[in-house]
Amino acid sequence: MRKDLWMMQHNDITTRTKGQHLSMFERIEIQTQKRLGYSNRRIAKKLNRSHSTINDEIKRGTATQKKIVNGYTYYSNNYFAQTGQIVYENHRLKCRPQAKLLKVQSFIDYATQKISVDKWSPDIVVGRALKEGQFNRSEIVCAKTLYNYIDRGLIKDLNNLNLWLKLRRKTKSKKARDHRRVLGQSIDLRPQEINDRSTFGHWEIDTVIGKKKRDEPVLLTMTERLTRYQIILKIKGKHEEAVNEGLKQLNLDHPHFPQLFKSITSDNGSEFAGLTELINDLSDVYFAHPYSSWERGTNERHNGLIRRSIPKGKSLKTIPESMIDQVVHSMNHLPRKILNYQTPTESIIFHFNQIQTT
């Protein structure tokens, strides 16, 4: 029976094409022949393989075994078919991406620059590159593959530490609590056109602190829900008077304030206690449920983007206006998948022009 099996496999082996890799059966045969004491050359002849192929395979698949007999330790080196197969498969996994990487090296260089310097995500890199026609589809890899390359350390200057949003991802469930008063009109009364982002001019507002000190300035942040356009104002502190002063200045700076700011959604922080009274004649004001920050998720996410440049605990007294302007510019010129890889600036200009023509 064994002779018949050998003849069947031997006939298949002799018809192989040049360059074909060793099969698992061949590795098992190598292991069997080595246990019988056959030389590498004899095994190569039986398998119709070159002597160097068998030599290399035995080197890859040889493992050291440790045995303890009567208190003495013995070590022996033996070839194992399974070890050879595992090494082979690992090499194959590595060589395929490397081969593809060489073909798309220009795109990888572009992606490295955008991810490490401009803080783009792999998805934005791929989407924007295709949208602007900088690369043909055959010259790039998809976002999933780019993520895989980074995960596996195949791109020299990139790793998961460069993927800001991936590091910030949280999986804890969010629970609402109701033991805090609502300052004004509830978010439950907000029209559906605001909820589904079908119209322009609806904003979310919040404050971002540096150091937790009473005399520290804070950032007043506003995010437009449809275009994701961001406004950041440095105000005197986290209190009602400072917020009101900042919004009054914003109203003066934007002659089309009622058209651009149709509604504002806030949390129930004491700094927003005067929000309704301040701008209710210009815009509608809604307040999220207590401890429900996800109801202002757009603004919360953008506040996270600010932390790339201004980490928690850093005094905002030392942050010049020029740096804040640079942060705003960076955020508003970051292409977004949700905008079909347009930037918030491009999107808000489009919608503002529509306002002007109506």
C-alpha positions in Angstrom: 0.0 0.0 0.0 2.8 2.4 0.9 4.6 1.7 -2.3 1.4 2.4 -4.4 0.9 5.7 -2.5 4.5 6.6 -3.2 4.2 5.9 -6.9 1.1 8.0 -7.2 2.7 11.0 -5.5 6.0 10.5 -7.3 4.2 10.6 -10.7 2.5 13.9 -9.7 5.9 15.3 -8.6 7.6 14.5 -11.9 5.1 16.5 -13.8 5.5 19.7 -11.8 6.4 23.0 -13.4 9.7 24.7 -12.7 9.7 26.9 -9.6 6.8 25.2 -7.9 7.0 25.3 -4.1 7.3 22.2 -1.9 4.0 20.7 -0.9 3.1 19.6 2.6 3.3 15.9 1.3 6.8 16.5 0.2 7.7 17.9 3.6 6.3 14.9 5.3 8.3 12.7 2.9 11.5 14.6 3.7 10.8 14.1 7.4 10.2 10.4 6.9 13.4 9.9 4.8 15.5 11.9 7.3 14.3 9.6 10.1 15.4 6.6 7.9 18.9 8.1 7.6 18.7 9.1 3.9 21.1 11.8 2.8 19.8 15.1 1.4 21.0 14.2 -2.1 19.1 10.9 -2.1 15.9 12.7 -0.9 16.3 15.3 -3.6 16.6 12.6 -6.2 13.5 10.7 -4.9 11.5 13.9 -4.9 12.9 15.1 -8.3 14.0 18.3 -6.6 17.4 20.1 -6.7 19.8 19.4 -3.9 19.9 23.1 -2.8 16.1 23.1 -2.4 16.2 20.2 0.0 19.1 21.7 1.9 17.3 25.0 2.3 14.1 23.3 3.4 15.8 21.2 6.0 17.5 24.3 7.4 14.2 26.1 7.7 12.3 23.2 9.2 15.0 22.0 11.7 14.2 22.5 15.4 16.1 21.7 18.5 14.5 19.2 20.9 15.3 19.0 24.5 15.1 15.6 26.3 15.8 14.7 29.9 16.7 11.0 30.5 17.7 9.8 34.0 18.5 13.3 35.1 20.7 14.1 32.0 19.7 16.7 29.4 20.1 15.9 25.8 19.6 18.2 22.8 19.0 17.0 19.2 18.3 18.8 16.0 15.6 17.2 13.8 13.6 18.3 10.7 9.8 18.6 11.2 7.5 18.9 8.3 5.1 21.1 10.3 7.9 23.5 11.2 8.9 23.8 7.6 5.3 24.5 6.5 4.8 27.2 9.1 8.1 28.9 8.2 7.1 28.7 4.5 3.6 30.2 5.1 5.1 33.1 7.2 7.5 33.9 4.4 4.7 33.9 1.9 2.7 36.3 4.0 5.6 38.7 4.2 6.6 38.6 0.6 3.2 39.3 -0.9 2.7 42.7 0.8 6.4 43.6 0.2 5.9 43.0 -3.5 2.8 45.1 -3.6 4.5 47.8 -1.6 7.2 48.1 -4.2 4.6 48.8 -6.9 2.8 51.5 -4.9 5.8 53.1 -3.3 4.9 56.6 -4.5 1.5 56.3 -2.9 3.1 54.9 0.4 5.4 58.0 0.5 2.3 60.2 0.0 0.4 58.4 2.7 3.3 58.5 5.2 3.4 62.3 4.8 -0.3 62.8 5.2 -0.7 60.5 8.1 2.4 61.5 10.1 2.4 65.2 9.4 -1.1 66.2 8.5 -2.8 63.7 10.8 -5.0 62.2 8.1 -6.5 58.8 8.6 -5.7 56.0 6.1 -9.3 56.2 4.8 -9.0 59.9 4.1 -5.6 59.4 2.4 -7.1 56.9 0.0 -10.4 58.7 -0.6 -8.8 62.1 -1.2 -6.0 60.7 -3.5 -8.7 59.1 -5.7 -11.0 62.2 -5.6 -8.2 64.5 -6.7 -6.9 62.1 -9.3 -3.4 62.1 -7.9 -3.1 58.3 -8.4 -4.8 55.7 -10.5 -6.6 52.9 -8.7 -3.8 50.5 -9.8 -1.2 52.8 -8.1 -2.7 52.7 -4.6 -3.9 50.2 -2.0 -7.3 50.4 -0.3 -7.8 51.8 3.2 -8.1 48.4 4.8 -4.8 47.2 3.2 -3.1 50.4 4.3 -4.4 49.8 7.9 -3.0 46.3 7.7 0.4 47.5 6.5 0.6 49.8 9.4 -0.5 47.2 11.9 2.1 44.8 10.7 4.9 47.3 10.7 5.5 47.1 6.9 5.8 50.9 6.5 9.0 52.1 7.9 7.9 55.5 9.3 4.3 54.6 10.4 2.8 52.7 13.3 -0.4 52.7 15.2 0.8 55.7 17.3 0.4 57.8 14.2 -3.3 56.8 14.0 -4.7 59.4 16.4 -8.4 58.4 16.1 -7.6 54.8 16.5 -5.8 55.4 19.8 -8.7 57.5 21.1 -11.4 54.9 20.2 -13.4 53.9 23.3 -15.7 50.9 23.7 -17.4 51.7 27.0 -21.1 52.0 26.9 -22.6 55.5 27.6 -25.3 55.8 30.2 -27.5 58.9 30.7 -28.1 60.3 34.1 -31.0 62.7 34.9 -30.1 64.4 38.1 -29.0 67.7 36.5 -31.3 70.5 35.4 -31.7 71.4 31.8 -31.0 75.1 31.1 -33.5 75.7 28.4 -35.3 74.2 25.4 -34.6 70.4 25.3 -32.9 68.7 22.3 -36.1 66.6 22.1 -37.8 69.6 20.5 -35.2 70.0 17.8 -36.7 69.6 14.3 -35.9 66.6 12.2 -34.2 68.6 9.6 -31.5 69.4 12.2 -31.3 65.9 13.5 -30.8 64.4 10.1 -28.4 67.1 8.9 -30.5 67.9 5.8 -30.1 71.7 6.1 -27.1 74.0 6.7 -26.6 76.4 9.6 -27.0 74.3 12.7 -24.2 74.3 15.2 -23.0 72.5 18.3 -21.1 74.4 21.0 -18.8 73.6 23.9 -15.7 74.7 25.8 -12.3 73.1 25.9 -10.0 73.8 28.9 -6.3 73.7 29.3 -5.3 73.8 33.0 -8.1 73.6 35.6 -7.6 77.0 37.2 -10.1 79.7 37.7 -8.0 82.4 36.0 -7.2 80.2 33.0 -8.6 81.1 29.5 -10.6 78.4 27.6 -11.5 77.7 24.1 -15.1 78.2 22.9 -15.6 75.7 20.1 -18.5 75.6 17.5 -19.0 72.9 14.9 -21.5 73.1 12.0 -23.4 69.8 11.8 -23.7 69.5 8.1 -20.3 70.7 6.8 -18.2 69.9 10.0 -16.8 73.5 9.8 -15.1 74.5 13.0 -14.9 77.9 14.8 -12.6 78.3 17.8 -12.5 81.4 20.0 -10.1 81.9 22.9 -12.2 83.5 25.7 -11.3 84.7 29.2 -12.6 81.8 31.2 -15.2 79.0 31.6 -18.0 81.2 32.8 -21.2 82.8 31.4 -19.8 86.3 31.0 -16.9 85.1 28.9 -19.1 82.9 26.7 -21.5 85.7 26.1 -18.8 88.2 25.2 -17.3 85.7 22.7 -20.7 85.1 21.0 -21.4 88.8 20.9 -18.1 89.4 19.1 -18.9 86.5 16.7 -22.2 88.2 15.9 -20.4 91.4 15.1 -17.8 89.7 12.9 -20.5 87.9 10.8 -23.0 90.2 9.2 -25.0 87.1 8.0 -25.1 85.6 11.5 -28.9 84.8 11.4 -28.4 82.9 8.1 -25.2 81.2 9.1 -26.3 80.3 12.7 -29.9 79.1 12.5 -29.6 77.0 15.7 -27.1 76.1 18.4 -27.1 73.0 20.5 -25.3 73.1 23.9 -24.7 71.0 27.0 -26.0 72.2 30.4 -22.7 73.7 31.6 -23.2 76.8 33.7 -21.2 78.8 31.2 -24.1 78.4 28.8 -26.8 79.6 31.2 -27.3 82.8 29.3 -27.2 81.3 25.8 -30.9 81.4 25.2 -31.4 85.0 26.3 -28.4 86.2 24.4 -29.2 84.9 20.9 -32.7 83.6 21.0 -33.9 86.5 18.8 -31.3 85.5 16.2 -31.1 81.7 16.5 -32.9 78.7 18.1 -31.1 77.3 21.1 -31.4 73.6 22.3 -29.8 71.8 25.2 -28.8 68.2 25.3 -29.8 65.9 28.0 -27.7 66.0 31.1 -24.5 63.9 30.9 -25.3 62.9 27.3 -22.2 64.3 25.4 -22.9 61.9 22.5 -25.9 64.1 21.6 -23.3 66.6 20.5 -21.1 64.0 19.0 -19.9 66.1 16.1 -18.5 68.8 18.4 -17.1 66.3 20.9 -15.1 64.6 18.1 -13.7 67.9 16.9 -12.7 68.8 20.4 -10.7 65.6 20.3 -8.9 66.8 17.2 -7.9 69.9 19.0 -6.1 67.7 21.6 -3.7 66.7 18.9 -2.1 70.1 19.2 -3.3 71.3 22.6 -3.2 68.4 25.2 -5.0 68.4 28.5 -3.2 70.2 31.2 -1.4 72.7 29.0 -2.0 76.3 30.0 -3.9 78.2 27.3 -2.2 81.4 28.5 0.9 80.3 26.6 -1.0 79.5 23.4 -0.8 82.4 20.9 -3.7 83.2 18.7 -1.6 82.3 15.7 -1.4 78.7 16.9 -5.2 78.6 17.4 -5.6 79.9 13.9 -3.3 77.1 12.7 -5.3 74.5 14.5 -8.6 75.8 13.0 -7.0 75.9 9.5 -5.8 72.3 9.9 -9.2 71.0 11.0 -11.2 72.9 8.3 -8.8 71.7 5.6 -8.9 68.0 6.6 -10.9 66.0 4.0 -13.7 64.0 5.4 -15.2 60.7 4.1 -18.7 61.9 5.3 -18.3 64.9 2.9 -17.3 62.7 0.0 -13.6 63.6 0.8 -14.3 67.4 0.5 -12.9 69.6 3.3 -15.2 71.5 5.6 -14.0 74.7 4.1 -15.0 73.6 0.6 -18.3 72.4 1.9 -19.2 75.6 3.8 -18.3 77.8 0.9 -20.7 75.8 -1.3 -23.5 76.2 1.2 -22.8 79.8 1.9 -22.9 80.6 -1.9 -26.3 79.0 -2.0 -27.5 81.3 0.8 -26.2 84.3 -1.1 -28.1 83.3 -4.3 -31.5 82.8 -2.5 
